[in-house]
């Protein structure tokens, strides 16, 4: 827990080059637009860190959303939209790390203050 609220994950630089830190299965209706909103702050993590959020189909593993690398020393809230395919009912939401080629493994931390996943109303 971070002193200002939120979940804080610290990276030592000794974690695997490809790993998943958090994951949750979430039921989603088919053929709808959704928005993933995340409030976070990082410390000592470069812009092309490889630390991202990913939403994938739980059955096939197909990516529905992959965010860009997360990095914000001042903290920010970012939103990402995606659409679920037909016959899609269960998704996997994950915070993962994939070391970018030519970079060293990340060191530093991320504090996650809020994660919200909801349908976008009025979008067909």
C-alpha positions in Angstrom: 0.0 0.0 0.0 1.2 3.5 -0.8 1.1 6.2 1.9 -1.2 8.3 -0.3 -3.5 5.4 -1.2 -3.2 2.7 -3.9 -1.3 -0.4 -4.6 2.4 0.0 -5.0 4.5 -2.5 -7.0 8.3 -2.1 -6.8 10.6 -3.4 -9.5 14.1 -4.4 -8.6 15.6 -5.0 -12.1 15.8 -8.7 -11.2 12.3 -9.7 -12.3 11.9 -11.8 -15.5 12.0 -9.9 -18.8 8.4 -11.0 -19.5 6.0 -11.4 -16.6 2.5 -10.6 -15.4 2.2 -8.7 -12.1 -1.6 -8.5 -11.7 -4.4 -10.3 -13.5 -8.2 -10.7 -13.1 -10.8 -12.4 -15.2 -13.8 -10.1 -15.9 -17.1 -10.9 -17.6 -17.9 -8.7 -20.6 -20.9 -8.5 -22.9 -20.3 -9.3 -26.5 -20.2 -6.7 -29.3 -19.9 -3.7 -27.0 -17.4 -0.8 -26.6 -15.6 -0.7 -23.3 -13.3 1.8 -21.6 -10.5 0.9 -19.3 -9.5 3.9 -17.1 -6.4 3.7 -14.9 -5.1 6.2 -12.4 -1.4 5.7 -11.6 2.0 7.2 -10.8 5.4 5.8 -11.5 8.8 6.5 -10.0 12.1 6.1 -11.9 10.4 4.2 -14.8 11.3 5.4 -18.3 8.8 6.1 -21.0 9.5 3.0 -23.1 9.6 0.7 -20.1 7.4 -2.1 -21.4 5.0 -1.9 -18.5 1.5 -2.1 -19.9 -2.1 -3.0 -19.4 -3.6 -5.7 -21.6 -7.1 -6.9 -22.1 -7.4 -10.3 -23.9 -10.0 -12.9 -24.7 -9.8 -15.4 -21.8 -10.4 -18.4 -24.1 -8.2 -17.6 -27.1 -5.7 -15.2 -25.6 -6.4 -12.7 -28.5 -5.6 -9.1 -27.5 -8.5 -6.8 -27.3 -6.4 -3.9 -26.0 -2.8 -3.3 -25.3 -1.8 0.1 -23.9 1.4 1.8 -24.5 4.1 1.8 -21.9 3.2 3.4 -18.5 5.3 6.2 -17.2 4.2 9.3 -15.2 6.3 10.7 -12.4 3.5 13.3 -11.7 0.7 10.7 -11.9 -2.1 10.6 -14.4 -5.4 9.1 -15.4 -5.5 7.4 -18.8 -8.4 5.9 -20.6 -8.3 3.3 -23.4 -11.2 2.0 -25.5 -11.8 -1.3 -27.2 -14.6 -3.4 -28.5 -15.5 -7.0 -27.6 -16.1 -9.4 -30.5 -19.1 -11.6 -31.0 -19.4 -14.6 -28.6 -17.0 -13.0 -26.2 -18.0 -13.3 -22.6 -14.9 -13.5 -20.5 -11.8 -11.3 -20.6 -8.4 -11.3 -18.8 -7.2 -7.9 -17.6 -3.5 -7.9 -16.8 -0.7 -5.5 -15.9 2.4 -7.0 -17.5 6.0 -6.3 -18.3 7.8 -7.1 -21.5 11.3 -5.7 -21.6 11.7 -3.6 -24.7 14.6 -4.6 -27.0 17.8 -2.5 -26.3 16.7 -1.6 -22.7 17.6 -2.9 -19.3 15.0 -4.4 -17.0 12.9 -1.8 -15.2 13.7 -0.5 -11.7 11.4 1.8 -9.8 7.8 1.5 -8.9 4.2 2.0 -10.0 1.4 3.0 -7.6 -2.1 2.1 -9.0 -4.8 4.2 -7.5 -7.8 3.2 -9.6 -8.7 0.7 -12.3 -12.1 1.0 -13.9 -13.5 -1.1 -16.7 -17.0 -0.2 -18.0 -19.2 -0.2 -21.1 -19.3 3.0 -23.1 -22.9 3.9 -23.5 -24.3 5.3 -26.7 -21.7 3.7 -28.9 -22.7 1.1 -31.4 
